[in-house]
Amino acid sequence: MSDAPAFPFVAVTGQALLKLALTLTTINPAIGGVLISGPRGSAKTTLARGLSQLLPQHGQFITLPLGASEEMLIGSLDLQQALSEQQVMFNPGLLAKAHQGVLYVDEVNLLPDALVDQLLDVAASRVNIIERDGVSHQHPADFLLIGTMNPDEGELRPQLQDRFGLSVYLSNQYSIDERMEIVQRREAFDRSPQAFIEHYAEAQQILLTRIQQAQQQLANVRCDESLRRQIAERCHQANVDGMRGDIVWYRAALAHAAWQGRTSVQACDIDAVEPLVLAHRRNEQTPTPPSPPPFSKPPQPPRDTQSPQPPSSQDNSSSESGPSSEGDDWGSLPPQQQQTITLAVDHKQLTSPLKHSPHRQSCTTMIAGKQAGKSVGGTRSGQQTSSHINWFATLACNAQYTIHHHKQWQWRYKPARTGKAVLHLILLDSSASTLASQAFAKAKGVILGIAEQAYLLREQLAVMSFGHEQVKWLLPQVRAPKQLLPLLNQTPAGGGTPIRDALQQAQHYLIGAIRKHPELQVQSYLITDGRTRQNVADLALSGHCTVIDTEQSVVKRGRAQEIATSLGANYLSINTMGALS
């Protein structure tokens, strides 16, 4: 816990919805904490830290850093006492220190899976149980879980996301007056923190008193059956998975009624907390469209090789819509869908380093996404161990040997790490030209093959499409999903090829992801037919890059191969991949 003075909760400008979410969670901790999502500069951390001032007896505000170990979180063995007194004792971890306070996780979406699993267990039971080699220790761990994240840097695991009772998405866009007010207050606080805190002490105390009154009122608040039905119906309409949304909505409505000084829930209480409950639980389900008939190209006019072809009406001066330059009118069509054609994807071929490329960046060769070395594909080769002693296992194993036996101890070591976090970033060309000869359908098959392998290896996947004059995320950075086929089948192609915008956005995204997680191993794939006039020679993607050429023309332009050379990437033709029956 930091000794630095915290910026007063009531002094934060704007962000009324987040203030309400934090206040309701303080009134009724059974709501389950708050997930704060938004870009930098939206006061996420300031408000979260200010929450500790509203807790009874100013509960501790404990920060869980991204680099924390499992022992730091759940507790560790007191080695000195174990050696001197032959008793196994534990030093409390962050979960014990956060009891009756706040456990704050910044960039919670980047938290390692091992820590996420621990948080899920403790958040459900409110008890931290440590078991090592037959020795068990437990302690209460009842805390408010507050997490912040920037959605541009990857999504949160669904299990942990649902564990947060309420969720708020913040914007860092402010009016001119708000920007001036924020700067003035920040300057005043930095100049004299104590004087600034005293200036807002009365307002802070009024808020604290009102929260305490609401906490006392909470047990007396009732909710009619008709309003309970409203909650159930609206959760059903929002396609909320499970029942936690219904429970949280009910508890938040009770807290809001108590906050307003009422003893019965009203419809306005349900409405007030709806965006907080459903923001991270609403599922927009779009029915899967029926498979379209085989796509056929429109009638082609007689080809006149002497006459210049006009540019597509949906294209721009810096890109080609594709076959329109060969006499086909793809660019004039609205976006079209093609069903995925499953291909045989050779993952070693995708990740083999490009030989003799003067532009090739230095990188680590990976097989199936995992870093080559002691382990491949998330499995160990033999009984590999690290050089770090596992003191607990050593003591437990040698407990029978006392100083009277004069026997040499058998040392136990922690297992070696089996690989680094891996991200597969796929850039999919969804311009109109890729519709020719089912190239777009084949490109989807490549994505499906990559995703299936990443799923088996518990690796991350992100898919960005570029076409129809726009770049958008089809799948943000998440653990590779088991089912990706419906999403791919619903993705259309059309318009021009903004490949430069796509590469720039991907470049910026990867820089941020690696800065936040330096050990991240990146495998990027650019799937395109290369039908563009845009120059990408000054661009590059972090990690290992492969360009997969989807051009289907009889006379090859070879533009995708030129792009691969410019990016210093592997080059692979999709025509070398066979369709699976």
KEVEXMAR-321787 format. One line per 4 residues: their letters; for each residue z, x, y of C-alpha. Coordinates in Angstrom, 3 decimals. Example, Ala and Ser with C-alpha at 12.3 -4.5 7.8 and 13.67 -1.06 7.14 Angstrom:
// KEVEXMAR-321787
as = 7.800,12.300,-4.500  7.140,13.670,-1.060
// end
This chain:
// KEVEXMAR-321787
msda = 0.000,0.000,0.000  -1.019,1.430,3.334  1.575,1.871,6.102  -1.080,1.381,8.766
pafp = -0.588,-1.831,10.785  -2.891,-4.664,9.788  -5.062,-6.555,12.246  -3.394,-9.962,12.784
fvav = -4.929,-12.751,10.749  -5.016,-15.145,13.720  -6.736,-12.570,15.935  -9.946,-12.463,13.885
tgqa = -12.787,-14.140,15.772  -14.657,-16.902,13.944  -15.021,-17.137,10.128  -13.187,-20.482,10.028
llkl = -14.290,-21.281,6.478  -12.909,-18.029,5.081  -9.658,-18.495,6.979  -9.363,-21.948,5.427
altl = -10.033,-20.600,1.929  -7.395,-17.870,2.264  -4.891,-20.294,3.752  -5.335,-22.856,0.958
ttin = -4.953,-20.129,-1.668  -1.723,-19.056,-0.014  -0.432,-22.644,-0.023  -1.307,-23.113,-3.687
paig = -1.825,-19.788,-5.538  -2.799,-21.762,-8.657  -6.213,-22.229,-7.004  -7.024,-18.764,-8.262
gvli = -7.966,-16.452,-5.409  -11.007,-16.044,-3.176  -14.369,-14.303,-3.588  -15.795,-13.176,-0.242
sgpr = -19.497,-12.480,-0.228  -21.454,-11.158,2.715  -23.059,-8.158,4.392  -21.262,-5.368,6.179
gsak = -19.597,-6.188,9.468  -18.585,-9.755,8.610  -14.787,-9.170,8.742  -14.363,-9.506,4.958
ttla = -11.846,-6.702,4.600  -10.005,-7.423,7.857  -9.253,-11.017,6.913  -8.385,-10.115,3.333
rgls = -5.851,-7.534,4.494  -4.440,-9.987,6.996  -3.673,-12.394,4.164  -0.685,-10.327,3.034
qllp = 1.022,-11.226,6.326  1.005,-14.895,5.307  2.671,-14.425,1.923  6.411,-15.041,1.414
qhgq = 8.334,-11.903,2.338  5.009,-10.244,3.149  3.994,-9.488,-0.438  2.340,-6.165,-1.122
fitl = -1.372,-5.735,-0.527  -2.676,-3.565,-3.361  -6.206,-2.205,-3.333  -8.048,-1.562,-6.589
plga = -10.519,1.270,-5.893  -13.880,1.431,-7.640  -13.030,4.775,-9.183  -9.766,3.558,-10.731
seem = -9.087,4.300,-14.375  -7.805,1.780,-16.889  -4.426,3.502,-16.912  -4.234,3.286,-13.125
ligs = -4.790,-0.459,-13.363  -2.588,-1.485,-16.292  -0.029,1.344,-16.327  0.366,4.712,-18.014
ldlq = 2.674,6.641,-20.305  5.590,8.505,-18.717  4.899,11.762,-20.531  7.832,13.723,-19.129
qals = 10.419,11.216,-20.325  8.693,10.838,-23.676  8.890,14.586,-24.264  12.472,15.048,-23.052
eqqv = 14.124,11.883,-24.411  11.778,10.887,-27.269  11.414,7.437,-25.667  8.133,5.838,-24.776
mfnp = 8.188,4.635,-21.167  5.458,3.382,-18.882  4.726,3.990,-15.253  3.714,0.719,-13.586
glla = 0.068,0.349,-12.663  -1.602,-1.534,-9.851  -1.194,-4.852,-11.675  2.588,-4.453,-11.644
kahq = 2.644,-3.413,-7.991  0.540,-6.441,-7.012  2.970,-8.912,-8.591  3.848,-11.612,-6.032
gvly = 1.344,-10.070,-3.669  -2.406,-9.546,-3.290  -4.715,-7.525,-5.514  -7.716,-6.686,-3.371
vdev = -10.945,-5.473,-4.963  -13.607,-4.285,-2.538  -17.166,-4.256,-3.953  -15.870,-6.227,-6.933
nllp = -19.421,-6.615,-8.264  -19.566,-2.839,-8.835  -16.321,-2.713,-10.827  -16.698,-1.093,-14.277
dalv = -16.766,-3.478,-17.220  -13.568,-2.080,-18.725  -11.589,-2.978,-15.603  -13.287,-6.367,-15.341
dqll = -12.166,-7.182,-18.882  -8.587,-6.251,-18.037  -8.635,-8.370,-14.884  -9.959,-11.365,-16.799
dvaa = -7.166,-11.158,-19.352  -4.378,-10.797,-16.815  -5.771,-13.369,-14.371  -5.705,-15.950,-17.175
srvn = -2.228,-15.181,-18.559  -0.473,-13.770,-15.459  1.101,-11.249,-17.817  -0.007,-7.664,-18.318
iier = 0.366,-6.590,-21.946  -0.045,-2.918,-22.822  -0.408,-2.059,-26.495  -0.899,1.476,-27.758
dgvs = -0.645,2.486,-31.415  1.923,-0.124,-32.371  3.996,0.148,-29.172  3.901,-2.852,-26.854
hqhp = 5.040,-3.331,-23.281  4.527,-6.270,-20.963  5.406,-7.337,-17.443  4.581,-10.277,-15.142
adfl = 1.451,-9.851,-13.033  1.112,-12.965,-10.885  -0.977,-12.124,-7.841  -3.668,-13.468,-5.565
ligt = -7.003,-11.967,-6.529  -9.212,-11.328,-3.511  -12.625,-9.791,-4.037  -15.365,-8.825,-1.615
mnpd = -18.975,-8.033,-2.377  -22.342,-7.500,-0.789  -24.820,-9.596,-2.819  -27.628,-7.189,-1.900
egel = -25.941,-4.601,-4.124  -25.842,-6.693,-7.289  -24.291,-9.826,-8.688  -20.868,-10.331,-10.197
rpql = -20.334,-10.943,-13.895  -20.245,-14.719,-14.402  -16.909,-14.622,-16.254  -15.142,-12.916,-13.368
qdrf = -17.007,-14.914,-10.731  -15.745,-18.172,-12.224  -12.201,-16.802,-12.290  -12.131,-16.845,-8.482
glsv = -11.041,-20.311,-7.426  -12.864,-20.375,-4.106  -15.861,-18.536,-2.738  -17.190,-18.006,0.774
ylsn = -20.444,-16.473,1.930  -20.138,-14.893,5.365  -22.738,-14.077,7.958  -22.592,-11.098,10.296
qysi = -24.624,-12.912,12.919  -22.593,-13.693,16.038  -23.319,-15.132,19.444  -23.250,-12.907,22.526
derm = -19.806,-14.206,23.534  -18.426,-13.705,20.027  -19.722,-10.141,19.862  -18.070,-9.324,23.186
eivq = -14.807,-10.920,22.073  -14.778,-9.018,18.779  -15.310,-5.660,20.508  -12.653,-6.367,23.136
rrea = -10.046,-7.321,20.563  -10.863,-4.339,18.380  -10.552,-1.971,21.322  -7.218,-3.498,22.301
fdrs = -5.888,-3.162,18.751  -7.020,0.460,18.370  -5.576,1.354,21.771  -2.116,-0.046,21.028
pqaf = -1.696,-1.692,17.610  1.925,-2.663,18.123  1.328,-4.273,21.500  -1.663,-6.147,20.105
iehy = 0.364,-7.437,17.159  3.169,-8.556,19.470  0.654,-10.407,21.647  -0.357,-12.531,18.652
aeaq = 3.102,-12.696,17.078  3.816,-16.239,18.261  0.494,-17.615,17.005  0.978,-15.741,13.752
qill = 4.457,-17.228,13.310  3.195,-20.758,14.024  0.585,-20.320,11.306  3.138,-18.927,8.868
triq = 5.538,-21.810,9.535  2.782,-24.340,8.988  1.844,-22.691,5.685  5.464,-22.767,4.535
qaqq = 5.717,-26.457,5.401  2.532,-27.153,3.463  3.906,-25.255,0.468  6.983,-27.469,0.499
qlan = 4.842,-30.586,0.939  2.475,-29.727,-1.899  4.679,-31.114,-4.693  4.712,-34.524,-2.991
vrcd = 0.948,-34.911,-2.564  -0.778,-37.489,-4.771  -4.428,-38.141,-5.533  -5.852,-41.565,-6.451
eslr = -7.855,-42.071,-9.607  -10.941,-42.991,-7.585  -10.888,-39.636,-5.802  -10.413,-37.785,-9.082
rqia = -13.545,-39.545,-10.314  -15.398,-38.417,-7.192  -14.541,-34.821,-8.009  -15.743,-35.201,-11.609
erch = -18.985,-36.927,-10.567  -19.835,-34.325,-7.943  -19.128,-31.439,-10.341  -21.423,-33.144,-12.831
qanv = -24.152,-33.560,-10.203  -23.843,-29.863,-9.320  -24.275,-28.885,-13.007  -20.969,-26.996,-12.955
dgmr = -20.293,-25.171,-16.219  -16.944,-25.878,-17.857  -13.932,-27.585,-16.320  -12.474,-24.899,-14.086
gdiv = -14.455,-26.207,-11.112  -12.926,-29.684,-11.491  -9.417,-28.253,-11.750  -9.826,-25.928,-8.766
wyra = -11.359,-28.704,-6.646  -8.402,-30.975,-7.395  -5.859,-28.270,-6.568  -7.683,-27.282,-3.375
alah = -7.840,-30.914,-2.237  -4.075,-31.236,-2.761  -3.494,-28.045,-0.756  -5.776,-29.261,2.042
aawq = -3.915,-32.565,2.256  -0.602,-30.702,2.432  -2.097,-28.395,5.081  -2.911,-31.491,7.143
grts = 0.625,-32.847,6.650  -0.343,-35.738,4.384  1.205,-36.904,1.113  -1.994,-38.366,-0.309
vqac = -5.450,-36.886,-0.761  -8.224,-38.477,1.265  -11.984,-38.281,0.962  -12.077,-35.854,3.882
dida = -9.913,-33.417,1.900  -12.411,-33.447,-0.969  -15.298,-32.941,1.443  -13.551,-30.088,3.271
vepl = -13.119,-27.934,0.172  -16.404,-28.787,-1.581  -18.385,-25.791,-0.246  -15.544,-23.444,-1.204
vlah = -15.394,-24.704,-4.787  -19.113,-25.062,-5.487  -20.532,-22.056,-3.619  -20.413,-19.880,-6.749
rrne = -20.504,-22.624,-9.397  -23.425,-24.841,-8.437  -26.333,-24.529,-10.849  -29.713,-25.585,-9.505
qtpt = -31.465,-26.474,-12.721  -35.224,-26.838,-12.495  -36.821,-28.433,-15.542  -39.157,-26.119,-17.394
ppsp = -42.726,-27.244,-16.691  -45.008,-27.980,-19.651  -47.283,-25.178,-20.702  -50.486,-25.420,-18.644
ppfs = -53.866,-25.348,-20.333  -55.591,-21.959,-20.571  -56.471,-20.898,-17.069  -60.138,-20.827,-16.252
kppq = -61.628,-19.292,-13.166  -63.484,-21.452,-10.658  -67.277,-21.528,-10.732  -68.637,-18.292,-9.323
pprd = -71.525,-18.204,-6.886  -74.511,-16.008,-7.694  -73.469,-12.429,-7.179  -75.167,-10.626,-4.337
tqsp = -74.288,-6.994,-4.385  -76.023,-6.451,-1.060  -73.894,-8.973,0.833  -70.360,-8.045,1.859
qpps = -67.648,-10.322,0.446  -65.449,-12.081,3.021  -61.710,-11.434,2.764  -59.541,-14.107,1.168
sqdn = -58.078,-16.674,3.531  -54.637,-15.882,2.092  -54.928,-12.144,2.417  -54.414,-9.729,5.284
ssse = -56.344,-6.791,6.563  -54.257,-4.264,4.714  -54.522,-5.734,1.209  -57.056,-7.096,-1.224
sgps = -56.438,-10.364,-2.980  -58.118,-8.964,-6.049  -61.251,-10.160,-7.707  -62.430,-11.798,-4.496
segd = -64.089,-8.478,-3.739  -66.043,-8.826,-7.004  -67.287,-12.335,-6.284  -64.268,-14.292,-7.652
dwgs = -62.433,-16.682,-5.370  -58.871,-16.037,-6.564  -57.394,-15.633,-3.086  -58.373,-19.149,-2.012
lppq = -56.362,-20.769,-4.822  -52.754,-21.992,-4.511  -50.191,-20.098,-6.610  -50.891,-20.422,-10.341
qqqt = -48.626,-20.038,-13.359  -49.355,-18.187,-16.572  -47.167,-18.355,-19.652  -45.728,-15.080,-20.907
itla = -47.669,-13.140,-23.536  -45.236,-11.115,-25.625  -46.302,-7.493,-25.966  -45.241,-4.595,-28.149
vdhk = -43.378,-2.388,-25.659  -42.886,1.262,-26.580  -39.765,2.214,-24.622  -40.193,5.907,-25.286
qlts = -43.656,5.674,-23.786  -42.264,3.962,-20.703  -39.701,6.678,-20.080  -41.647,9.812,-21.057
plkh = -41.888,12.259,-18.122  -45.235,12.748,-16.429  -46.652,16.169,-17.186  -48.194,18.540,-14.659
sphr = -47.730,16.260,-11.661  -47.527,18.176,-8.361  -45.720,15.230,-6.785  -43.190,14.624,-9.544
qsct = -39.605,14.518,-8.342  -36.919,16.160,-10.406  -35.242,13.608,-12.622  -33.413,13.148,-15.886
tmia = -35.491,12.023,-18.857  -34.005,8.934,-20.474  -34.705,7.240,-23.781  -34.314,3.474,-23.835
gkqa = -32.523,3.691,-20.524  -29.631,5.891,-21.611  -29.124,9.404,-20.380  -30.326,11.926,-22.927
gksv = -27.607,14.172,-24.224  -24.652,13.638,-26.542  -25.310,9.950,-26.931  -28.341,7.720,-26.898
ggtr = -28.463,3.976,-26.620  -24.723,3.567,-26.152  -23.785,4.990,-29.568  -21.951,8.176,-30.420
sgqq = -23.327,10.915,-32.610  -20.490,11.784,-34.974  -16.875,11.871,-33.832  -17.401,13.229,-30.355
tssh = -14.353,13.777,-28.208  -13.733,14.991,-24.707  -11.506,17.853,-23.603  -8.930,15.409,-22.178
inwf = -5.789,15.016,-24.292  -4.770,11.459,-25.179  -1.069,11.969,-24.668  -0.016,8.568,-25.901
atla = -1.934,8.863,-29.171  -0.637,12.424,-29.631  2.991,11.357,-29.180  2.582,8.330,-31.435
cnaq = 0.918,10.400,-34.158  3.610,13.113,-34.045  6.627,10.861,-33.532  7.929,11.821,-37.000
ytih = 8.032,15.480,-36.021  11.148,16.386,-34.074  12.191,19.791,-32.849  14.110,20.273,-36.143
hhkq = 10.983,20.180,-38.291  9.340,23.059,-36.456  5.871,21.719,-37.258  2.812,22.183,-35.132
wqwr = 1.663,19.045,-33.342  -1.636,17.402,-34.095  -3.417,16.870,-30.816  -5.421,13.742,-30.105
ykpa = -8.203,13.661,-27.530  -9.823,10.884,-25.557  -13.307,9.892,-26.750  -16.251,11.327,-24.876
rtgk = -18.112,9.013,-22.595  -21.144,7.488,-24.294  -23.491,7.252,-21.358  -23.768,6.408,-17.703
avlh = -24.516,3.091,-16.087  -28.222,2.341,-16.181  -30.300,0.101,-13.948  -33.840,-1.043,-14.731
lill = -35.599,-2.085,-11.513  -38.902,-3.889,-12.052  -41.410,-4.545,-9.266  -43.860,-7.229,-10.387
dssa = -47.207,-7.688,-8.655  -47.601,-11.477,-8.353  -50.729,-11.491,-6.203  -53.737,-13.660,-7.050
stla = -55.771,-10.807,-8.504  -53.332,-10.460,-11.423  -54.402,-13.875,-12.717  -57.670,-12.392,-14.009
sqaf = -57.928,-12.131,-17.799  -54.271,-13.122,-18.283  -53.045,-9.861,-16.718  -50.107,-11.667,-15.103
akak = -49.091,-13.183,-18.441  -49.184,-9.730,-20.029  -47.131,-8.260,-17.171  -44.453,-10.857,-17.877
gvil = -44.508,-9.745,-21.502  -43.758,-6.174,-20.433  -40.775,-7.389,-18.398  -39.524,-9.394,-21.366
giae = -39.706,-6.327,-23.599  -37.817,-4.156,-21.111  -35.189,-6.862,-20.609  -34.599,-7.346,-24.336
qayl = -33.960,-3.637,-24.843  -31.688,-3.472,-21.779  -29.732,-6.455,-23.094  -29.116,-4.757,-26.423
lreq = -27.875,-1.635,-24.635  -25.692,-3.602,-22.160  -27.656,-2.233,-19.210  -28.425,-3.758,-15.834
lavm = -31.674,-5.357,-14.776  -33.199,-6.333,-11.432  -36.630,-7.895,-10.953  -38.482,-8.134,-7.627
sfgh = -41.871,-9.830,-7.192  -44.420,-9.218,-4.464  -47.361,-11.505,-3.821  -48.500,-14.412,-1.640
eqvk = -47.591,-12.262,1.385  -43.896,-12.083,0.510  -41.370,-10.012,-1.390  -38.521,-11.761,-3.167
wllp = -35.929,-11.198,-5.856  -36.635,-13.004,-9.095  -33.476,-11.608,-10.649  -30.806,-9.771,-8.662
qvra = -28.998,-6.836,-10.241  -27.105,-8.247,-13.218  -26.335,-7.331,-16.793  -29.658,-7.895,-18.533
pkql = -29.691,-11.572,-19.551  -30.317,-12.666,-23.106  -32.752,-15.377,-21.990  -35.336,-14.422,-19.390
lpll = -38.402,-16.213,-20.717  -37.923,-19.531,-18.809  -37.645,-17.694,-15.485  -40.775,-15.658,-16.160
nqtp = -42.785,-18.695,-17.234  -41.907,-20.492,-13.984  -42.970,-17.558,-11.793  -46.418,-18.094,-10.218
aggg = -48.979,-15.685,-8.803  -51.159,-16.053,-5.726  -52.225,-14.607,-2.374  -52.263,-10.987,-1.256
tpir = -50.450,-7.834,-2.317  -47.630,-6.630,0.012  -46.976,-3.596,-2.152  -45.774,-1.382,0.680
dalq = -43.113,-3.889,1.741  -41.977,-4.162,-1.871  -41.645,-0.402,-2.289  -39.793,-0.034,1.009
qaqh = -37.320,-2.776,0.093  -36.834,-1.287,-3.364  -36.355,2.170,-1.854  -33.683,0.899,0.535
ylig = -31.986,-1.063,-2.237  -31.797,1.907,-4.605  -30.429,4.231,-1.927  -27.568,1.786,-1.353
airk = -26.938,1.252,-5.072  -26.761,4.986,-5.791  -24.559,5.610,-2.757  -22.085,3.054,-4.077
hpel = -22.348,4.249,-7.682  -23.416,7.929,-7.700  -23.619,8.156,-11.503  -26.072,5.271,-11.740
qvqs = -29.192,6.169,-13.707  -32.302,4.381,-12.407  -35.466,3.535,-14.317  -37.973,1.755,-12.070
ylit = -41.226,0.111,-13.102  -44.109,-0.870,-10.828  -46.340,-3.370,-12.647  -49.553,-3.839,-10.653
dgrt = -53.337,-3.884,-10.856  -53.445,-1.705,-7.738  -55.674,-4.135,-5.790  -54.497,-3.161,-2.321
rqnv = -55.640,-1.023,0.566  -52.104,-0.223,1.670  -51.100,3.437,1.695  -47.884,4.316,-0.184
adla = -48.198,8.099,-0.198  -45.111,8.503,2.012  -42.873,6.395,-0.248  -40.850,7.262,-3.362
lsgh = -38.341,5.553,-5.632  -35.115,7.125,-6.835  -34.758,8.046,-10.489  -37.481,7.815,-13.113
ctvi = -40.522,5.699,-12.173  -43.362,4.307,-14.283  -46.472,2.560,-12.956  -47.918,0.064,-15.442
dteq = -51.554,-0.704,-14.648  -52.590,-4.332,-15.313  -56.207,-4.001,-14.076  -58.570,-5.871,-16.395
svvk = -61.945,-5.212,-14.728  -64.846,-3.871,-16.751  -65.448,-1.268,-14.053  -62.065,0.270,-13.289
rgra = -61.140,1.129,-9.713  -58.249,3.312,-10.866  -56.178,2.407,-7.830  -52.955,1.958,-9.854
qeia = -53.334,5.474,-11.213  -53.709,6.762,-7.646  -50.515,4.919,-6.678  -48.700,6.511,-9.620
tslg = -49.786,9.951,-8.458  -48.652,9.199,-4.895  -45.231,8.065,-6.149  -44.892,10.964,-8.583
anyl = -44.555,8.415,-11.364  -45.600,8.017,-14.975  -48.858,6.125,-15.463  -49.415,3.661,-18.288
sint = -52.155,1.083,-18.845  -51.069,-2.321,-20.079  -54.180,-2.368,-22.253  -52.521,0.166,-24.551
mgal = -49.839,-2.391,-25.417  -50.619,-4.834,-28.210  -49.838,-8.545,-28.190  -47.299,-9.765,-30.735
s = -48.112,-12.786,-32.835
// end
